[in-house]
């Protein structure tokens, strides 16, 4: 977005940082919250509906980086 903005949004074609695919910003479909990333950390546990804030904090602490929870489409 920053690159397209700097050019006045004249060229909307970019390379997605997550997968390296060439895409148009017009064709992206955002389901909020959304994120771009080079990897995903997936938590699967059918016994809970969601992780708690404390669990989220501990995962980020263990990884040494902030995390953003994004719900995937199944």
DSSP file (Angstrom, degrees, kcal/mol; ACC not computed):
  #  RESIDUE AA STRUCTURE BP1 BP2  ACC     N-H-->O    O-->H-N    N-H-->O    O-->H-N    TCO  KAPPA ALPHA  PHI   PSI    X-CA   Y-CA   Z-CA
    1    1 A X     >        0   0    0      0, 0.0     4,-2.8     0, 0.0     5,-0.2   0.000 360.0 360.0 360.0 -41.3    0.0    0.0    0.0
    2    2 A X  H  >  +     0   0    0      2,-0.2     4,-2.2     1,-0.2     5,-0.1   0.907 360.0  47.5 -62.6 -41.2    2.8    2.4    0.9
    3    3 A X  H  > S+     0   0    0      2,-0.2     4,-1.0     1,-0.2    -1,-0.2   0.928 114.5  45.9 -65.4 -45.2    4.5    1.8   -2.5
    4    4 A X  H  4>S+     0   0    0      1,-0.2     5,-3.5     2,-0.2     3,-0.4   0.889 112.5  51.6 -64.6 -38.7    1.2    2.3   -4.4
    5    5 A X  H ><5S+     0   0    0     -4,-2.8     3,-1.9     1,-0.2    -1,-0.2   0.897 103.9  56.6 -64.7 -40.6    0.4    5.4   -2.3
    6    6 A X  H 3<5S+     0   0    0     -4,-2.2    -1,-0.2     1,-0.3    -2,-0.2   0.784 109.3  47.7 -62.3 -26.2    3.8    7.0   -3.1
    7    7 A X  T ><5S-     0   0    0     -4,-1.0     3,-0.8    -3,-0.4    -1,-0.3   0.231 122.3-105.9 -97.8  11.8    3.0    6.6   -6.8
    8    8 A X  T < 5 -     0   0    0     -3,-1.9    -3,-0.2     1,-0.2    -2,-0.1   0.752  64.1 -73.3  70.5  23.1   -0.5    8.1   -6.4
    9    9 A X  T 3 <S+     0   0    0     -5,-3.5    -1,-0.2    -6,-0.2     3,-0.2   0.805  97.3 134.4  58.5  33.0   -2.0    4.7   -6.8
   10   10 A X  S <  S+     0   0    0     -3,-0.8     2,-0.5    -6,-0.4    -2,-0.1   0.833  71.1  39.1 -76.8 -33.6   -1.2    4.7  -10.6
   11   11 A X        +     0   0    0     -7,-0.2    -1,-0.2     1,-0.1    -2,-0.2  -0.956  61.6 175.6-121.2 111.9    0.1    1.2  -10.5
   12   12 A X        +     0   0    0     -2,-0.5    13,-2.7    -3,-0.2     2,-0.4   0.373  47.3 108.2 -98.0   3.9   -1.8   -1.3   -8.3
   13   13 A X  E     +A   24   0A   0     11,-0.2     2,-0.3    12,-0.1    11,-0.2  -0.685  43.6 155.2 -83.7 132.5    0.2   -4.4   -9.3
   14   14 A X  E     -A   23   0A   0      9,-3.1     9,-3.0    -2,-0.4     2,-0.6  -0.926  45.9-104.9-147.8 169.4    2.5   -5.6   -6.5
   15   15 A X  E     -A   22   0A   0     -2,-0.3     2,-0.3     7,-0.2     7,-0.2  -0.912  37.6-125.6-101.7 123.0    4.2   -8.7   -5.2
   16   16 A X     >  -     0   0    0      5,-2.9     4,-2.5    -2,-0.6     3,-0.3  -0.509  10.2-146.0 -69.1 127.6    2.6  -10.2   -2.1
   17   17 A X  T  4 S+     0   0    0     -2,-0.3    -1,-0.2     1,-0.2    19,-0.0   0.735  93.2  60.6 -67.6 -20.7    5.1  -10.5    0.7
   18   18 A X  T  4 S+     0   0    0      1,-0.1    -1,-0.2     3,-0.1    -2,-0.0   0.897 128.6   0.9 -74.8 -40.2    3.4  -13.7    1.9
   19   19 A X  T  4 S-     0   0    0     -3,-0.3    -2,-0.2     2,-0.1    -1,-0.1   0.472  90.3-116.0-130.8  -6.2    3.8  -15.9   -1.1
   20   20 A X     <  +     0   0    0     -4,-2.5     2,-0.2     1,-0.3    -3,-0.1   0.550  63.1 148.0  80.1   6.5    5.6  -13.9   -3.8
   21   21 A X        -     0   0    0     -5,-0.2    -5,-2.9    -6,-0.1     2,-0.6  -0.479  52.1-120.5 -75.8 145.8    2.6  -13.9   -6.1
   22   22 A X  E     +A   15   0A   0     -7,-0.2     2,-0.3    -2,-0.2    -7,-0.2  -0.781  47.5 163.4 -85.5 122.7    2.0  -10.9   -8.4
   23   23 A X  E     -A   14   0A   0     -9,-3.0    -9,-3.1    -2,-0.6     2,-0.4  -0.915  39.1-118.2-138.4 160.5   -1.4   -9.4   -7.6
   24   24 A X  E >>  -A   13   0A   0     -2,-0.3     3,-1.5   -11,-0.2     4,-0.6  -0.861  20.4-135.2 -97.9 137.0   -3.4   -6.3   -8.1
   25   25 A X  G >4 S+     0   0    0    -13,-2.7     3,-0.7    -2,-0.4    -1,-0.1   0.797 106.7  62.5 -59.9 -27.0   -4.4   -4.4   -5.0
   26   26 A X  G 34 S+     0   0    0      1,-0.2    -1,-0.3   -14,-0.1   -13,-0.1   0.768 101.5  51.4 -67.6 -25.3   -7.9   -4.1   -6.6
   27   27 A X  G <4 S+     0   0    0     -3,-1.5    -1,-0.2     2,-0.1     2,-0.2   0.534  83.2 108.1 -92.5  -6.6   -8.3   -7.9   -6.6
   28   28 A X    <<  -     0   0    0     -3,-0.7     2,-0.6    -4,-0.6    -3,-0.0  -0.506  55.8-153.6 -74.4 139.2   -7.4   -8.5   -2.9
   29   29 A X        -     0   0    0     -2,-0.2     2,-0.5     2,-0.0    -2,-0.1  -0.950  10.7-158.3-115.5 112.2  -10.3   -9.5   -0.7
   30   30 A X        -     0   0    0     -2,-0.6     2,-0.5     4,-0.1     4,-0.1  -0.782  12.9-172.5 -96.5 130.2   -9.8   -8.5    2.9
   31   31 A X        -     0   0    0     -2,-0.5     2,-0.1     2,-0.1    -2,-0.0  -0.970  47.5 -90.3-116.1 110.3  -11.7  -10.2    5.7
   32   32 A X  S    S+     0   0    0     -2,-0.5     2,-0.1     2,-0.1     3,-0.0  -0.415 110.4  39.3 -79.7 143.7  -10.9   -8.2    8.9
   33   33 A X  S    S+     0   0    0     -2,-0.1     2,-0.3     1,-0.1    38,-0.2   0.593  88.3 166.7 -73.5 152.2   -8.8   -8.5   10.8
   34   34 A X        -     0   0    0     -2,-0.1     2,-0.3    36,-0.1    -2,-0.1  -0.874  12.6-179.3-130.4 161.2   -6.3   -9.4    8.0
   35   35 A X        -     0   0    0     -2,-0.3     2,-0.4     2,-0.0    35,-0.0  -0.992  23.5-133.7-157.2 155.5   -2.6   -9.7    7.8
   36   36 A X        +     0   0    0     -2,-0.3     2,-0.3   -19,-0.0     3,-0.0  -0.923  39.1 156.7-107.2 140.1    0.3  -10.5    5.4
   37   37 A X        -     0   0    0     -2,-0.4     3,-0.1     1,-0.1    -2,-0.0  -0.988  50.2-130.6-157.7 164.5    2.9  -12.8    6.6
   38   38 A X  S    S+     0   0    0     -2,-0.3     2,-0.3     1,-0.2    -1,-0.1   0.557  95.3  14.1 -95.1 -11.1    5.6  -15.2    5.5
   39   39 A X        -     0   0    0     -3,-0.0     2,-0.4     2,-0.0    -1,-0.2  -0.975  67.4-137.0-153.4 166.0    4.4  -18.0    7.8
   40   40 A X        -     0   0    0     -2,-0.3     2,-0.6    -3,-0.1    -3,-0.0  -0.984   5.0-150.2-128.1 140.1    1.4  -18.9    9.9
   41   41 A X        -     0   0    0     -2,-0.4     2,-0.5     2,-0.0    -2,-0.0  -0.953  24.3-163.9-105.5 114.4    1.3  -20.3   13.4
   42   42 A X        -     0   0    0     -2,-0.6     2,-0.5     2,-0.0    -2,-0.0  -0.859  10.3-160.4-108.8 134.4   -1.9  -22.4   13.6
   43   43 A X        -     0   0    0     -2,-0.5     2,-0.5     2,-0.0     8,-0.1  -0.954  10.2-174.5-112.1 122.3   -3.5  -23.6   16.8
   44   44 A X        +     0   0    0     -2,-0.5     2,-0.2     2,-0.0    -2,-0.0  -0.969  22.6 138.4-119.9 122.9   -5.9  -26.5   16.6
   45   45 A X    >   -     0   0    0     -2,-0.5     3,-1.7     3,-0.2    -2,-0.0  -0.670  30.4-164.4-161.2 102.2   -7.9  -27.7   19.6
   46   46 A X  T 3  S+     0   0    0      1,-0.3    -1,-0.0    -2,-0.2    -2,-0.0   0.606  84.4  73.1 -67.9  -8.2  -11.5  -28.7   19.1
   47   47 A X  T 3  S+     0   0    0      2,-0.0     2,-0.3     0, 0.0    -1,-0.3   0.546  97.8  47.9 -83.5  -5.9  -12.0  -28.5   22.9
   48   48 A X    <   -     0   0    0     -3,-1.7    -3,-0.2     1,-0.1     3,-0.1  -0.953  64.1-148.7-132.7 152.9  -11.9  -24.7   23.1
   49   49 A X  S    S-     0   0    0     -2,-0.3     2,-0.3     1,-0.3    -1,-0.1   0.737  81.6  -6.8 -88.7 -24.7  -13.6  -22.0   21.1
   50   50 A X  S    S-     0   0    0     -5,-0.0    -1,-0.3     0, 0.0     2,-0.2  -0.982  72.3-102.3-163.7 155.7  -10.8  -19.4   21.4
   51   51 A X        -     0   0    0     -2,-0.3     2,-0.1    -3,-0.1    -8,-0.0  -0.587  41.8-117.2 -81.8 152.5   -7.5  -18.8   23.1
   52   52 A X     >  -     0   0    0     -2,-0.2     4,-2.4     1,-0.1     5,-0.2  -0.405  23.9-108.1 -83.3 165.3   -7.4  -16.5   26.1
   53   53 A X  H  > S+     0   0    0      1,-0.2     4,-2.5     2,-0.2     5,-0.1   0.876 122.2  53.4 -58.4 -38.1   -5.5  -13.3   26.2
   54   54 A X  H  > S+     0   0    0      2,-0.2     4,-2.4     1,-0.2    -1,-0.2   0.905 108.6  48.4 -65.1 -42.4   -3.1  -14.9   28.6
   55   55 A X  H  > S+     0   0    0      2,-0.2     4,-2.3     1,-0.2    -2,-0.2   0.911 112.0  49.8 -63.4 -41.9   -2.5  -17.8   26.2
   56   56 A X  H  X S+     0   0    0     -4,-2.4     4,-2.2     1,-0.2    -2,-0.2   0.919 111.0  49.5 -61.4 -44.2   -1.9  -15.3   23.4
   57   57 A X  H  X S+     0   0    0     -4,-2.5     4,-2.4     1,-0.2    -2,-0.2   0.909 110.9  49.6 -62.5 -42.9    0.5  -13.4   25.5
   58   58 A X  H  X S+     0   0    0     -4,-2.4     4,-2.7     2,-0.2    -1,-0.2   0.890 109.7  51.0 -65.4 -40.0    2.4  -16.5   26.4
   59   59 A X  H  X S+     0   0    0     -4,-2.3     4,-1.9     2,-0.2    -1,-0.2   0.932 112.2  46.5 -63.0 -44.1    2.7  -17.6   22.8
   60   60 A X  H  X>S+     0   0    0     -4,-2.2     5,-1.6     1,-0.2     4,-1.5   0.903 112.6  50.7 -63.6 -40.6    4.0  -14.2   21.8
   61   61 A X  H  <5S+     0   0    0     -4,-2.4    -2,-0.2     1,-0.2    -1,-0.2   0.918 109.8  49.6 -63.6 -44.0    6.5  -14.3   24.7
   62   62 A X  H  <5S+     0   0    0     -4,-2.7    -1,-0.2     1,-0.2    -2,-0.2   0.863 116.0  42.9 -62.9 -36.3    7.7  -17.8   23.8
   63   63 A X  H  <5S-     0   0    0     -4,-1.9    -1,-0.2     2,-0.2    -2,-0.2   0.665 104.4-131.1 -84.4 -17.5    8.3  -16.7   20.1
   64   64 A X  T  <5S+     0   0    0     -4,-1.5     2,-0.3     1,-0.2    -3,-0.2   0.781  75.1  86.3  73.4  26.6    9.8  -13.4   21.1
   65   65 A X  S   <S-     0   0    0     -5,-1.6    -2,-0.2    -6,-0.2    -1,-0.2  -0.991  84.0 -97.1-153.3 150.0    7.6  -11.4   18.7
   66   66 A X        -     0   0    0     -2,-0.3     2,-0.3    -3,-0.1    -9,-0.0  -0.392  39.7-152.3 -67.2 149.2    4.1   -9.8   18.8
   67   67 A X        -     0   0    0    -11,-0.1     2,-0.4    -2,-0.1    -7,-0.1  -0.889   8.9-152.4-120.9 153.4    1.3  -11.9   17.3
   68   68 A X        -     0   0    0     -2,-0.3     2,-0.5     2,-0.0   -33,-0.0  -0.996  20.0-132.5-124.4 126.7   -2.0  -11.0   15.6
   69   69 A X        +     0   0    0     -2,-0.4     2,-0.5   -35,-0.0   -36,-0.0  -0.678  27.4 179.3 -82.6 122.6   -4.8  -13.4   15.8
   70   70 A X        -     0   0    0     -2,-0.5     2,-0.4   -38,-0.0   -36,-0.1  -0.990  24.0-134.6-125.2 123.3   -6.5  -14.0   12.4
   71   71 A X        -     0   0    0     -2,-0.5     2,-0.2   -38,-0.2    -2,-0.0  -0.646  23.7-139.8 -78.8 127.6   -9.4  -16.4   12.1
   72   72 A X        -     0   0    0     -2,-0.4     2,-0.5     1,-0.1    -1,-0.0  -0.492  14.3-114.2 -85.4 155.5   -9.1  -18.6    9.1
   73   73 A X              0   0    0     -2,-0.2    -1,-0.1     1,-0.1     0, 0.0  -0.771 360.0 360.0 -87.0 129.7  -11.8  -19.6    6.7
   74   74 A X              0   0    0     -2,-0.5    -1,-0.1     0, 0.0    -2,-0.0   0.404 360.0 360.0-106.2 360.0  -12.5  -23.3    7.0
